[in-house]
Amino acid sequence: MTAMRLVYASVLDLRTDEAYYWTWSKESALAFLDHPPGIAWLIRFGTAIFGDTNLGVRFGGIVAMLVTQLLLADIVRRVTHDVRAVIFAVLLPEAALYYGLLMAKVSPDTAMIPFAVAMLWSLVRLNESGKPRWWLAAGLFAGLALLSKLTAIMLLPAVIAFVLVPDWRRRWLLSQYPWRAALIAAIVFSPVLIWNAQHDWASFRFQFVRAVATHPFSFRTIGEFIGLQFGLVGFVLLPVVLSGVTLTAWRGYRTREPVAILLSTAVLVPFLYFLWKSLTLRVGDTWPMFLWPAGFAATAINLVMLPREGFSEWMVQSTFRWARVAVISGIAFVVGVFFYYVAAPWNFIGRTDPIGGEAGYEQVAARARDQLRETGATWIATSDYRTYAMLRWYFNGQVPVVQINERGRFQGFRDPGMNLIKDHPGLYVAREPDHRLPLWDLTTAKRQPLERVERVWRGTVMDTYALEKLTGWTPELSPPPDSPLFRWRVLAGVLGRDTCVA
């Protein structure tokens, strides 16, 4: 399965978000508007080994998956001392599409997951040994998880329950070690705090808008959320994991068992939160993915705890049977998806295909390269971060690429090459019909239409792009915060509409 992920990572075109995060890896900023810097560091690790290649960008995800599996295996081994449970702990993520294949697609979640699991592992070691120094390791990994994605804070209720519900609550509340752990986490997370203090708390405000956004009740958004969980975790595996987590929670809170409380709460609290948000908001496909590894560990542990606790033979056998079905069917599905995207020539989903919908940008880049040569343009302008990221990936420093709007996304970025931009003609590349931005009326730019380019994947036109020559204008890389060119937009696909944040 790891070899399969390596092939997948090497063969498939980068998705737009992956290219966007790759651009971060080329910068020296402490943090970024959208996310903390962990994903940039993970990509820099891979490209330092394999260069600016598909595998180089995604190699960190391959390593993250292996680290996650090893930590899950050790958690389950220390709790159960049962080899069957350990094997299930390793195989369950392989049977989930997101982990078995798509961990090769890097995202901030990919960087966060191994650190989040390592934090849980440290607390399991604390429970096993009783040695308070494991709090310090938990604080370190918690800080690294937060340094990868802010949603790691949603594991805090599990840690609080781990401290307060078992009989040891007085010991840890009076101990200095949990507070030291919190201090360590804050110190590790400090680059994000420093960057935000320097930039008017921009990333916190950006995330806050998404967290508090409310819209009317929608069957569509809740249906999308539930459907995504079935698709990314597994049509059989998701019910198996949820039942295992529920039994683990019942066992943990009934007997005040710390590890059962920790693992089950780490799943149930974030899952219920996202389920609640999905009533009115489209939940991103990767947002809940940090919580399921704890569910895999809880499920594997539950398999061997049932007979030890005197459950009926019928229930024990049925639980093992469904777990085997989940693993076998899940891995078969993951392998099938792999061959569909790597080897098959068909497009069964059309323009809505999640991979094909972001493939084919090399066609746009090739025509842009030809127009640069024919028009004498020395730089490229875009008006959305996806096109910006893909063109910057394909040109890789050969030509300056500038997103002219949403400049708040690029605070702290280096000079892209103003000597090649100022007083030189540029090439504007934008998806239709978004190329007709009202913002152009605020500039002195003269736009000359050149051609239209179709982005095609397996015979299906995914998007059409307009190419135009720009003259008479130099983009402002650092406009004031009140400028329309500075404001960023929260994604329409997340909030259901474009939302500008000053």
Buried (B, 14 or more C-beta within 10 A) or exposed (E): BEEBBBBBBBEBBBBBBBBBBBBBBBBEBBBBBBBBBBBBBBBBBBBEEBEBBBBBBBBBBBBBBBBBBBBBBBBBBBBBEBEBBBBBBBBBBBBBBBBBBBBBBBBBBBBBBBBBBBBBBBBBBBBBEEEBBBBBBBBBBBBBBBBBBBBBEBBEBBBEBBBEBBEBEEEBEEBEBBEBBBBBBBEBBBBBBEBBEEBEEBBBBBBEBBEEBEEEEBEEBBEBBBEBBBBBBBBBBBBBBBBBBBBBBEBBBEEEBBBBBBBBBBBBBBBEBBBEBBBBBBBBBBBBBBBBBBBBBBBBBBBBBBBEEEEEEEEBEEBBEBBBBBBEBBBEBBBEBBEBBEEEEEBEEEEEBEBBBBBBBEBBBEBBBBBBEEBEBBBBBBBBBBBBBBBBBBBEEEBBBBBBBBBBBBBBBEEBBBEEBEEBBBBBBBBEEEBEBEEBEEBEBEBEEBEEBBBBBBEBEBBBBBBBBBBEBBBBBEBEEEBBBBBBBBBEEBBBEEBEBE
